[in-house]
Amino acid sequence: VSQEKKDAMSIGVSAMAEEDLSDWVCERVPKSAEEIQRIKGAVKANFLFAHLNDTQAQMVYDVMKKKDIKKGDVVIKQGDVGDWFYVVDSGEYSVTLNTPQGGSIEILTYTTASGNNPCFGELALMYGKPRAATITAKTDGVLWAMDRKSFRAILVKQSTDTLKRTLRSVEILKSLTAAQLSRLQDMLTEVTHKPGEHVIKQGDVGTNMYIIQEGTVKITKTDGGSEKHLMELNAGSYFGERALLQNEPRAANVIASSPLKLLYISKKAFEEVLGSLQDIIDADRIKREAIAN
């Protein structure tokens, strides 16, 4: 993988979220099972799609648009800023570079003759950058295409939906309304830890609730001078939630087992925006009891 592609891989969802994606709608383009298989085969080994979960990958296959190409069509022009990624379904496509003398030189040809479906233009999904080459159709053909906004929206939306599901699964947050959960989600702050670092130390007064974005933690408990391993938690899990209710000593240690990326919210920040969680829980209980009676 080139350094340019490594740089692209390092761009996170948070950076992508800077683009306004609020008006994006997942428009599913009908495809045959064979067409989906060809698209899937083309993108599954591409560096940019390697980290997608099954739901995200399926959305990528769904939104790709069919483009009928005629011989001589210029799909990509060197120097233009691009925002489309392409999978070759059929046809032959010449890749050329401009020469200092004003001409061009062909460096390769994209074709499905080998039974594979090549793809090109993936860096355009990460950022608008001038195209490095010109790609011209040598024959009539068909391309499947996806724009940068769709790709980013799939990453951001799926990440957001996953986080919402995690928050909804927290027992002490079940009294929160959808609006309150959205506000809570907006308040979450990212923090990282190296392997071996303590996120929580047994006996310390708890102030934060945590959600694991990436990595693994181990839960241990010190008893009589010895440390006992209790369990491990992975991405999508949460811990420390009782700190949002009351300031009490932590019952166990939480230690990073791998490079760790967490989202957290403090009791203070929660109460500044949403008020006392105990008051919210009590109000919800009273409301449910009134409805039951």
KEKE-3310 file (N, C-alpha, C; in steps of 0.2 Angstrom, whole numbers, plus 5000, padded with zeros to 4 digits):
npx = (5004:5003:5011:5002:4990:4990:4989:4977:4969:4970:4962:4948:4931:4927:4933:4927:4914:4914:4909:4893:4881:4867:4857:4858:4852:4850:4850:4845:4850:4843:4850:4856:4859:4871:4877:4879:4888:4899:4903:4905:4916:4926:4928:4931:4944:4950:4959:4952:4940:4942:4939:4926:4910:4898:4885:4888:4896:4886:4878:4886:4887:4874:4871:4879:4880:4874:4883:4883:4895:4903:4914:4928:4924:4929:4933:4939:4949:4966:4972:4959:4948:4942:4927:4922:4921:4925:4920:4924:4913:4912:4920:4935:4948:4959:4973:4981:4996:5000:5013:5028:5030:5018:5010:5004:5005:5002:5000:4994:4980:4963:4954:4941:4946:4953:4945:4943:4936:4942:4945:4945:4950:4948:4954:4947:4936:4940:4946:4945:4955:4967:4965:4977:4979:4973:4959:4952:4939:4941:4933:4915:4907:4903:4901:4902:4897:4902:4899:4909:4902:4891:4899:4905:4894:4889:4899:4898:4885:4882:4891:4886:4873:4876:4882:4871:4863:4871:4870:4856:4856:4861:4856:4853:4851:4839:4828:4829:4823:4822:4827:4835:4844:4851:4856:4865:4873:4880:4888:4898:4915:4931:4944:4961:4970:4985:4991:4990:4988:4978:4961:4951:4953:4952:4943:4945:4935:4921:4918:4916:4907:4910:4912:4917:4926:4936:4947:4951:4947:4952:4944:4948:4949:4955:4959:4963:4976:4979:4977:4962:4957:4942:4934:4934:4931:4925:4925:4910:4905:4901:4906:4907:4895:4887:4893:4886:4875:4879:4892:4903:4915:4925:4922:4930:4945:4949:4958:4968:4969:4974:4979:4968:4953:4941:4925:4918:4908:4906:4899:4896:4896:4885:4874:4874:4869:4858:4852:4849:4852:4846:4834:4828:4826:4817:4806:4802:4798:4787:4779:4776:4770:4758:4752:4749:4740)
npy = (4994:5011:5026:5037:5030:5025:5036:5040:5030:5033:5043:5047:5044:5055:5066:5065:5068:5082:5086:5091:5080:5078:5078:5067:5052:5035:5028:5014:5005:4994:4978:4963:4947:4942:4953:4960:4951:4953:4966:4965:4956:4964:4975:4969:4966:4978:4991:5002:4997:4987:4988:4989:4984:4971:4977:4990:4987:4980:4991:4999:4991:4992:5005:5009:5015:5012:5014:5017:5016:5023:5020:5029:5038:5049:5044:5048:5062:5068:5078:5084:5087:5074:5064:5052:5034:5019:5003:4991:4983:4979:4980:4989:5000:5013:5018:5033:5044:5061:5069:5079:5085:5087:5077:5060:5045:5028:5018:5007:4995:4993:4979:4966:4954:4944:4938:4945:4960:4975:4990:5008:5025:5026:5034:5046:5045:5048:5061:5076:5077:5081:5071:5058:5052:5050:5041:5032:5026:5011:5003:5000:4999:4995:5003:5002:5014:5025:5039:5051:5057:5048:5037:5042:5045:5033:5027:5036:5037:5023:5022:5031:5025:5013:5018:5024:5012:5006:5015:5014:5002:5003:5000:5010:5021:5019:5027:5038:5050:5049:5061:5066:5055:5058:5070:5067:5058:5068:5074:5066:5062:5059:5048:5041:5026:5018:5000:4992:5003:5010:5013:5014:5014:5002:5007:5021:5036:5036:5045:5046:5038:5026:5021:5008:5011:5007:4992:4983:4979:4974:4967:4968:4963:4968:4958:4955:4957:4951:4950:4947:4941:4946:4948:4952:4966:4971:4981:4992:4989:4995:5003:5008:5015:5018:5029:5040:5041:5041:5047:5035:5023:5015:4998:4989:4986:4993:4990:4994:4982:4982:4994:5008:5015:5026:5033:5045:5051:5063:5064:5077:5084:5078:5081:5095:5097:5088:5087:5080:5062:5053:5060:5060:5046:5044:5052:5046:5034:5038:5042:5031:5023:5031:5029:5016:5015)
npz = (5000:4996:5002:5001:5001:5014:5021:5018:5024:5037:5040:5049:5055:5061:5055:5043:5046:5045:5033:5027:5029:5031:5022:5015:5007:5007:4992:4985:4971:4960:4957:4949:4956:4951:4947:4959:4965:4957:4960:4973:4973:4967:4976:4989:4992:4991:4999:5005:5009:5017:5031:5033:5041:5039:5036:5032:5021:5013:5010:5002:4991:4987:4984:4973:4957:4940:4925:4908:4896:4882:4868:4868:4878:4891:4906:4918:4920:4920:4932:4935:4949:4958:4963:4962:4963:4954:4948:4936:4926:4913:4897:4890:4897:4895:4903:4905:4906:4906:4896:4898:4885:4880:4876:4878:4888:4888:4902:4907:4906:4910:4912:4910:4906:4912:4921:4933:4941:4940:4949:4951:4956:4970:4980:4978:4986:4999:4999:4990:4977:4964:4950:4946:4934:4917:4912:4899:4889:4879:4873:4871:4886:4904:4919:4937:4949:4963:4973:4983:4994:4997:5001:5012:5020:5023:5031:5042:5046:5049:5060:5069:5071:5077:5089:5094:5097:5106:5117:5120:5125:5138:5154:5164:5157:5150:5153:5146:5133:5115:5110:5121:5121:5109:5112:5122:5115:5107:5116:5120:5122:5115:5120:5121:5125:5130:5128:5144:5152:5165:5164:5173:5191:5204:5218:5217:5216:5205:5190:5177:5163:5151:5133:5122:5108:5099:5101:5116:5133:5150:5164:5181:5198:5214:5228:5244:5242:5230:5212:5203:5187:5179:5167:5149:5139:5123:5108:5106:5119:5135:5151:5168:5170:5181:5187:5183:5190:5204:5215:5218:5225:5213:5208:5203:5193:5177:5163:5149:5136:5123:5110:5113:5110:5117:5120:5131:5145:5157:5174:5178:5166:5160:5169:5167:5155:5153:5166:5182:5182:5190:5193:5181:5179:5190:5186:5175:5180:5188:5178:5171:5180:5182:5170:5170:5181)
capx = (5000:5007:5010:4996:4984:4991:4987:4969:4966:4971:4956:4943:4924:4926:4935:4922:4908:4914:4904:4886:4878:4861:4852:4859:4847:4852:4846:4847:4850:4842:4855:4855:4864:4877:4881:4882:4894:4905:4905:4908:4923:4930:4930:4932:4951:4953:4961:4947:4934:4943:4937:4919:4906:4894:4880:4891:4898:4880:4876:4891:4885:4867:4871:4883:4875:4877:4885:4884:4901:4904:4921:4931:4922:4934:4930:4943:4954:4971:4972:4953:4946:4937:4924:4919:4925:4922:4921:4923:4909:4913:4924:4942:4949:4966:4976:4987:4999:5002:5020:5030:5030:5011:5007:5002:5008:4998:5004:4990:4973:4959:4949:4939:4948:4956:4939:4942:4933:4946:4942:4949:4947:4946:4956:4942:4931:4943:4946:4945:4962:4967:4966:4984:4980:4967:4956:4948:4936:4944:4927:4909:4907:4898:4905:4898:4901:4899:4902:4912:4897:4888:4904:4906:4888:4888:4903:4896:4878:4883:4895:4881:4868:4879:4883:4864:4861:4874:4867:4850:4856:4863:4850:4851:4849:4833:4822:4830:4820:4826:4830:4840:4850:4854:4860:4870:4878:4884:4892:4903:4922:4936:4951:4964:4974:4990:4990:4993:4986:4972:4956:4948:4957:4948:4943:4944:4928:4920:4915:4914:4905:4914:4910:4923:4925:4941:4951:4949:4949:4951:4942:4951:4948:4960:4956:4968:4983:4980:4972:4959:4954:4935:4931:4936:4926:4927:4921:4903:4904:4902:4907:4907:4889:4884:4896:4882:4870:4882:4900:4905:4921:4925:4922:4935:4950:4948:4964:4968:4973:4977:4977:4961:4949:4935:4921:4916:4904:4906:4892:4895:4893:4878:4869:4874:4865:4851:4850:4850:4849:4841:4828:4825:4823:4811:4801:4800:4794:4781:4774:4774:4765:4752:4749:4747:4734)
capy = (5000:5017:5031:5041:5026:5024:5042:5040:5025:5036:5048:5044:5046:5062:5070:5064:5071:5089:5087:5090:5073:5078:5077:5061:5047:5029:5026:5008:5004:4987:4974:4956:4943:4941:4960:4961:4947:4956:4972:4963:4953:4970:4980:4966:4966:4985:4994:5007:4994:4981:4988:4990:4979:4968:4981:4995:4984:4979:4998:5001:4987:4994:5012:5010:5017:5009:5019:5014:5020:5022:5020:5036:5042:5050:5043:5052:5066:5069:5085:5086:5085:5069:5062:5046:5028:5015:4996:4989:4978:4976:4985:4990:5007:5015:5023:5037:5050:5067:5070:5086:5087:5089:5071:5056:5038:5023:5014:5000:4994:4990:4975:4960:4948:4939:4936:4949:4966:4980:4996:5013:5031:5025:5040:5051:5044:5050:5068:5079:5078:5080:5064:5057:5050:5050:5035:5033:5019:5009:5000:5001:4995:4997:5004:5004:5020:5028:5046:5052:5059:5042:5033:5045:5045:5026:5027:5041:5035:5017:5023:5034:5020:5008:5021:5024:5006:5005:5019:5012:4996:5004:5000:5016:5026:5017:5032:5044:5050:5049:5068:5066:5051:5061:5076:5063:5056:5074:5076:5061:5065:5054:5048:5035:5023:5013:4994:4992:5009:5010:5018:5015:5010:5000:5011:5028:5038:5036:5052:5045:5032:5025:5016:5006:5012:5002:4989:4978:4981:4968:4969:4964:4965:4966:4956:4952:4958:4947:4953:4942:4943:4944:4947:4956:4969:4973:4987:4992:4988:5001:5002:5014:5019:5020:5035:5045:5041:5043:5047:5030:5020:5010:4991:4985:4990:4992:4991:4993:4976:4984:5001:5008:5022:5026:5039:5045:5057:5064:5065:5084:5086:5075:5085:5102:5097:5085:5087:5074:5056:5050:5064:5058:5040:5045:5055:5041:5029:5040:5043:5024:5021:5034:5026:5009:5015)
capz = (5000:4995:5008:5000:5003:5021:5024:5017:5029:5044:5040:5053:5054:5064:5050:5037:5048:5044:5027:5029:5026:5033:5016:5011:5007:5004:4986:4983:4964:4958:4954:4949:4961:4948:4947:4966:4966:4954:4963:4980:4972:4966:4982:4995:4993:4991:5006:5008:5011:5021:5038:5033:5043:5034:5035:5028:5014:5009:5008:4997:4985:4985:4981:4967:4951:4934:4920:4902:4894:4875:4866:4868:4883:4896:4913:4923:4917:4924:4935:4937:4955:4957:4969:4961:4963:4949:4947:4929:4925:4906:4893:4891:4899:4895:4909:4902:4909:4902:4896:4897:4879:4879:4873:4884:4887:4891:4907:4909:4903:4914:4908:4914:4902:4917:4925:4938:4940:4943:4952:4951:4959:4977:4984:4978:4991:5005:4999:4983:4975:4957:4947:4944:4927:4913:4910:4893:4886:4873:4870:4875:4892:4909:4925:4943:4952:4969:4975:4989:4999:4999:5005:5019:5024:5025:5037:5048:5048:5052:5066:5073:5073:5081:5095:5097:5099:5113:5122:5121:5129:5145:5158:5168:5152:5147:5154:5142:5127:5109:5110:5126:5119:5104:5115:5126:5110:5105:5122:5121:5121:5113:5123:5119:5130:5127:5132:5150:5155:5169:5163:5180:5196:5209:5224:5215:5215:5198:5187:5170:5159:5145:5128:5119:5101:5097:5106:5121:5140:5154:5171:5186:5205:5219:5234:5248:5239:5223:5207:5199:5181:5179:5160:5144:5135:5116:5105:5107:5126:5140:5158:5172:5169:5188:5189:5181:5196:5211:5215:5223:5223:5208:5211:5199:5188:5170:5160:5141:5134:5117:5109:5115:5109:5121:5121:5138:5147:5164:5177:5178:5159:5159:5172:5165:5149:5154:5173:5186:5179:5195:5192:5175:5180:5194:5183:5170:5184:5190:5172:5169:5185:5181:5164:5172:5185)
cpx = (5004:5006:5004:4990:4984:4988:4979:4966:4966:4965:4950:4936:4923:4928:4930:4916:4908:4909:4897:4883:4870:4855:4853:4854:4850:4848:4848:4845:4849:4848:4854:4860:4871:4881:4883:4888:4900:4908:4908:4915:4928:4932:4932:4940:4954:4954:4956:4941:4935:4941:4930:4915:4902:4888:4883:4893:4892:4877:4880:4888:4878:4867:4875:4878:4879:4878:4887:4890:4901:4912:4923:4929:4928:4931:4933:4948:4960:4971:4965:4952:4941:4933:4920:4924:4921:4924:4920:4919:4910:4917:4931:4943:4957:4968:4982:4989:5001:5010:5022:5030:5023:5007:5005:5005:5004:5002:5000:4983:4969:4954:4947:4941:4950:4951:4938:4939:4937:4942:4947:4946:4946:4948:4951:4937:4933:4943:4947:4952:4962:4969:4974:4985:4973:4965:4951:4945:4939:4938:4921:4910:4902:4903:4900:4901:4897:4903:4904:4907:4893:4893:4904:4900:4887:4893:4900:4890:4878:4886:4890:4876:4870:4880:4876:4862:4864:4871:4860:4850:4858:4857:4848:4850:4842:4827:4823:4826:4825:4830:4836:4846:4854:4859:4866:4876:4883:4889:4898:4910:4926:4942:4954:4969:4979:4989:4994:4991:4979:4967:4952:4952:4952:4948:4943:4937:4927:4916:4913:4911:4908:4911:4916:4922:4930:4945:4948:4951:4948:4949:4945:4949:4953:4957:4962:4975:4984:4975:4969:4956:4947:4932:4935:4930:4929:4923:4914:4901:4904:4903:4907:4901:4886:4887:4891:4876:4873:4889:4901:4911:4920:4926:4927:4940:4948:4955:4964:4972:4976:4976:4970:4959:4942:4931:4918:4912:4905:4899:4891:4893:4886:4873:4869:4869:4858:4848:4851:4848:4844:4834:4824:4822:4817:4805:4798:4796:4788:4776:4772:4769:4758:4748:4746:4741:4729)
cpy = (5006:5021:5035:5037:5025:5030:5042:5036:5028:5041:5045:5047:5053:5067:5071:5068:5079:5091:5087:5084:5073:5076:5071:5055:5041:5026:5020:5007:4996:4984:4967:4953:4943:4948:4962:4957:4950:4962:4970:4960:4959:4974:4976:4966:4973:4988:4998:5003:4988:4982:4989:4983:4976:4973:4987:4993:4983:4986:5000:4997:4990:5001:5013:5010:5014:5014:5016:5019:5018:5023:5027:5040:5043:5050:5048:5056:5069:5077:5088:5083:5080:5067:5056:5040:5023:5008:4994:4983:4975:4982:4985:4998:5008:5020:5026:5042:5055:5067:5077:5089:5088:5083:5067:5049:5033:5019:5007:5001:4991:4986:4969:4954:4942:4936:4940:4956:4971:4986:5002:5020:5031:5031:5046:5051:5047:5058:5070:5081:5077:5073:5064:5054:5051:5043:5035:5026:5017:5005:5002:4997:4998:4997:5005:5009:5022:5034:5046:5053:5053:5038:5036:5045:5038:5025:5030:5038:5028:5017:5026:5029:5015:5011:5022:5018:5004:5009:5017:5006:4997:5004:5006:5022:5025:5022:5038:5044:5050:5055:5068:5061:5054:5067:5072:5061:5062:5076:5072:5064:5059:5054:5041:5033:5018:5006:4994:4998:5007:5015:5019:5011:5009:5005:5019:5030:5039:5043:5051:5038:5032:5020:5015:5007:5007:4999:4985:4980:4974:4971:4965:4967:4963:4964:4952:4952:4955:4950:4947:4945:4941:4943:4952:4959:4972:4979:4986:4991:4994:4998:5009:5018:5022:5027:5041:5046:5044:5043:5041:5027:5015:5003:4987:4989:4988:4994:4989:4987:4977:4991:5003:5015:5022:5033:5039:5052:5057:5065:5073:5087:5084:5079:5092:5102:5094:5085:5080:5067:5053:5054:5061:5051:5040:5047:5050:5036:5031:5041:5036:5021:5024:5031:5019:5009:5019)
cpz = (5000:5001:5007:5002:5011:5024:5023:5022:5036:5045:5044:5052:5056:5059:5044:5039:5047:5038:5029:5025:5028:5028:5013:5012:5004:4998:4984:4975:4963:4955:4954:4954:4958:4948:4954:4968:4963:4957:4970:4979:4970:4972:4988:4997:4993:4998:5009:5011:5016:5028:5039:5037:5038:5032:5030:5021:5010:5006:5002:4990:4982:4982:4975:4961:4944:4929:4914:4898:4886:4874:4865:4873:4888:4903:4918:4919:4922:4926:4937:4945:4955:4963:4967:4961:4958:4949:4940:4929:4918:4902:4894:4892:4899:4900:4906:4907:4904:4902:4896:4890:4876:4876:4879:4882:4891:4896:4909:4906:4908:4910:4912:4911:4907:4921:4932:4936:4943:4945:4952:4954:4966:4981:4984:4983:4998:5005:4992:4982:4968:4955:4945:4937:4923:4911:4904:4891:4880:4869:4873:4881:4898:4915:4931:4947:4959:4971:4982:4995:5001:5003:5012:5023:5027:5031:5043:5050:5052:5059:5071:5075:5078:5088:5098:5100:5106:5118:5125:5126:5136:5149:5161:5163:5148:5148:5149:5135:5121:5108:5115:5124:5114:5107:5119:5121:5108:5110:5123:5118:5120:5117:5121:5125:5127:5131:5139:5155:5159:5166:5169:5185:5202:5216:5223:5214:5207:5196:5180:5168:5153:5140:5124:5111:5097:5102:5111:5128:5144:5161:5176:5193:5210:5225:5238:5245:5232:5218:5203:5193:5181:5172:5156:5141:5128:5114:5105:5114:5129:5147:5162:5172:5176:5190:5187:5186:5202:5211:5221:5221:5218:5211:5208:5195:5181:5166:5153:5140:5127:5116:5109:5113:5112:5119:5128:5139:5154:5167:5177:5171:5158:5162:5170:5159:5150:5161:5176:5183:5184:5194:5186:5176:5185:5191:5178:5174:5186:5184:5170:5174:5184:5175:5166:5177:5181)
residu = (VAL:SER:GLN:GLU:LYS:LYS:ASP:ALA:MET:SER:ILE:GLY:VAL:SER:ALA:MET:ALA:GLU:GLU:ASP:LEU:SER:ASP:TRP:VAL:CYS:GLU:ARG:VAL:PRO:LYS:SER:ALA:GLU:GLU:ILE:GLN:ARG:ILE:LYS:GLY:ALA:VAL:LYS:ALA:ASN:PHE:LEU:PHE:ALA:HIS:LEU:ASN:ASP:THR:GLN:ALA:GLN:MET:VAL:TYR:ASP:VAL:MET:LYS:LYS:LYS:ASP:ILE:LYS:LYS:GLY:ASP:VAL:VAL:ILE:LYS:GLN:GLY:ASP:VAL:GLY:ASP:TRP:PHE:TYR:VAL:VAL:ASP:SER:GLY:GLU:TYR:SER:VAL:THR:LEU:ASN:THR:PRO:GLN:GLY:GLY:SER:ILE:GLU:ILE:LEU:THR:TYR:THR:THR:ALA:SER:GLY:ASN:ASN:PRO:CYS:PHE:GLY:GLU:LEU:ALA:LEU:MET:TYR:GLY:LYS:PRO:ARG:ALA:ALA:THR:ILE:THR:ALA:LYS:THR:ASP:GLY:VAL:LEU:TRP:ALA:MET:ASP:ARG:LYS:SER:PHE:ARG:ALA:ILE:LEU:VAL:LYS:GLN:SER:THR:ASP:THR:LEU:LYS:ARG:THR:LEU:ARG:SER:VAL:GLU:ILE:LEU:LYS:SER:LEU:THR:ALA:ALA:GLN:LEU:SER:ARG:LEU:GLN:ASP:MET:LEU:THR:GLU:VAL:THR:HIS:LYS:PRO:GLY:GLU:HIS:VAL:ILE:LYS:GLN:GLY:ASP:VAL:GLY:THR:ASN:MET:TYR:ILE:ILE:GLN:GLU:GLY:THR:VAL:LYS:ILE:THR:LYS:THR:ASP:GLY:GLY:SER:GLU:LYS:HIS:LEU:MET:GLU:LEU:ASN:ALA:GLY:SER:TYR:PHE:GLY:GLU:ARG:ALA:LEU:LEU:GLN:ASN:GLU:PRO:ARG:ALA:ALA:ASN:VAL:ILE:ALA:SER:SER:PRO:LEU:LYS:LEU:LEU:TYR:ILE:SER:LYS:LYS:ALA:PHE:GLU:GLU:VAL:LEU:GLY:SER:LEU:GLN:ASP:ILE:ILE:ASP:ALA:ASP:ARG:ILE:LYS:ARG:GLU:ALA:ILE:ALA:ASN)
# end
